[in-house]
């Protein structure tokens, strides 16, 4: 789309980006802390996928054994969730570690649908 003022898009972007409401606020330091917390939690829960045994921490997800969608539990952002798990205000009992493939195939069912016999 062309505008009458060629600098319109630049001006719009500057206004949009300067609005604090639209900034995520995630710095490199925040992302590093999030990764560190995830590694600690992965190690607390066994360090590998329960289903297939994958051990790369960046490929592992926390999965609710009883899916959140079937309970009235409220979803939390990852940073808040990791903090609450580490300080003990949330229980680790309903969590298991699955790789992204197993977690995607499980969905809100009780077990993974992938064939790991290969």
PEPE-V906039 format. One line per field, one symbol per residue. ss: DSSP state (h for helix, s for strand, l for the rest). burial: b if it has 16 or more other C-alpha atoms within 10 Angstrom, else e. A space follows every 50 residues. Layout:
ss = ???
burial = ???
This chain:
ss = lllllllhhhhhhhhhhhlhhhlllllhhhhhhhhhhhhhhhhhllllll llllllhhhssssslllhhhlllllllhhhhhhhhhhlllllllsssssh hhhhhhllllllllllll
burial = eeeeeeeeeeeeeeeeeeeeeeeeeeeeeeeeebbebbbebbeebebbbb bbebbebeebbbbbeebeeeeeeeeeeeeeebeeebeeeeeeeeebbbbb bbbeebebeeebeeeeee
